[in-house]
Amino acid sequence: MDFNGKRILLGVTGGIAAYKAAELARRLIGCGARVKVVMTRSAQEFVGPLTFAALTGEKVATAMFGPDSDPLEHVALGQEVDAIVVAPATANFIGKVAGGIGDDLLTTIMLAATRPVLICPAMNAEMWANPVVQGNLARLKGRGLLVMEPAAGSLACGAVGLGRLPEADLIVEAAARLLCVPDLAGRQVLVTAGPTHEDFDPVRFLTNRSSGKQGYALAKVAWRRGADVTLVSGPTNLPAPYGVKCVAVRSARDMQAMVKAHFPEVDVLLMAAAVGDYRPTQVEVRKIKRAHEEMAFHLTANPDILKQVAAMKSGQIVVGFAAETHDLEAEARRKMREKHLDLIVANDVNRPDSGFQVDTNEVTLIPRVGDAVPLPLLSKEEVAAKILDQVVALLESRDGDHAKDA
Ligand code: PMT
């Protein structure tokens, strides 16, 4: 995550999770952000301002009035920063913001704020379930504030349930959506990722080396840039990206069903999955026994998902990948033609630092119309950003054409 040059106001309110905000401040700074902390009076009962001052290198703002306070801070702070993150946000704070009450520095900053806001509630499970709290959160969401769901687990009160402050990494991930240019806002994006598993019997299957990293990176970056993202993923060991709707599948035919079900609703399909081209013709109900020195199996071709859905296109931008060991660009162009794609990502999988499993990738972006763009070796998130730049341009030109036709 790169928050270089970004300024974040971190509001800390009075819950037991206030101590976790110190780790969050550290993570945000680790991503390159400058962090200004504003604490409520009750937050200071749980953790001292000195902790945050030491971590951020900035004076912590704690009060509207007093010898150390700046008379204009309550207006200026929420307008000068790039984003506001409140973690933890108590039920009391949420209620005040929903009701337009500004009775301390942080709530007054919220009243005057013009910057995007992320609210990270943390409270007792009953408080969280209280319809008044839920109603207040709905009002905040309705005003465009981003509200995180708390995590489930054991709470400070001894109960187990929803109410824990999400992990710092997840909050950082959510904050990224506030800091990115929202050039995919309002767009529905469908991404596929990972391998497929094609069963021989109850214990063995045919698969490939895809880890899902490139597809997950696409889903993450598209969400950060404002899209509503659905990720159809084959089996991987990766955590679900924050904010993304995840649909787990196993075989190529499962993936085909899910992609076909979602495709009519989306603006963009990004097909990064390594779909198995074949499956065992017969799936044994019992484990196959070792009996002979050699065994032969028949395989049946799986459906070509991309080709099928591209044929159903009604304005969607369809992006495919081509993982190749030889004749990279020629093979990618052939697949783009045969599958009727708008853009193909030609993926060199020969290098040890590119393609399957690794965190970096070297690809060439080949649009149906226009010149190929070879990219250097980049992180998979950087590759995702470059692909999405082209997708945004394709969407804009599609919207322009629709406007002309209208
Ligand atoms: O997951 P990682 O470890 O991060 O690795 C990333 C990756 C190498 C898997 C990814 O970058 C990539 O190249 N994915 C596509 C791999 C592939 O299956 O390529 P292909 O040339 O076999 O297929 C061409 C396109 O058709 C792909 O978009 C594929 O999703 C699609 N396809 C293929 C077969 C099939 N039956 N149905 C399909 O829709």
Boltz pocket constraint, residues with backbone or C-beta under 6 A from the ligand:
constraints:
  - pocket:
      binder: B
      contacts: [[A, 193], [A, 194], [A, 209], [A, 210], [A, 211], [A, 212], [A, 213], [A, 214], [A, 215], [A, 252], [A, 271], [A, 272], [A, 273], [A, 274], [A, 275], [A, 276], [A, 277], [A, 302], [A, 303], [A, 304], [A, 305], [A, 306], [A, 307], [A, 319], [A, 320], [A, 321], [A, 322], [A, 323], [A, 324], [A, 335], [A, 345], [A, 347], [A, 349], [A, 355], [A, 356], [A, 357], [A, 358]]
      max_distance: 6.0
